[in-house]
Amino acid sequence: MIEGTLTKADRKEVYRLLSDSDTHAIVVLTICLSQYSDYFEMDPLEIYARLSDDFSVTMPEALENRLQAITTAMTTNLFETDPSVYDSVVKAISDGDPDLEYGASDTTVDELMWAEYQIKLAKNEELQFSPAVEVVRKVLAQDEDNIEEVDDIAETLEEHRAKLLADLQAVGFEVERVPEF
C-alpha cells in the first residue's frame, strides 16, 4: 500500500481529487486509509459523510463506485471467485459504473490490466503483468495490424500510471515504491 499522511497544504488537492470523477480508485482509497484508521469497519455512507465533513466535498457517484469496487476486491474473495463480481469491479474501477445489469463484455484489455494493477497495489501484492503482456503481444502479433493495438495499450497504461503518480504526489504521498508495469 502507498504510505503517507495528509497536511493542511494537501487539503486543496484532496478536494480536487475527490471532486473529480476521473480520479483513480487507488488514490481515493489511499486518501481514505490515511485519514481513517477504521476505514474497513465503516459503512460506505459514513465514509462519504466523513469525507464531506473533513474536505467539504461531495464525491461524484463514479468515484463512490470506484472506491467501493476496490474495497470489495480488497476485503472479499468474490473478486477472484465470482466472474460477475470480477466484471463489475473492473468496470467500476475503469469507468465508475459497475454495470451490474449487463456485465463487462465491453471491457478492454487496458481497462482490465489497469484495474488489476490498482487492486494489486492496494493489496500490496507483487505485480506479475509481464507474462500476460507478452502473451497478449504474441497473440496480437500474429496479425501485423494488431501491433499498434498492443502499443496503444502500453501507452494508455503508462498514461494512467503517470496520472496516478502525479495525483499521489499532489497530496503528499511518496511514490518511489509504486512499481512500473
Beta strands, then each sheet from edge to edge (+ up, - down):
end
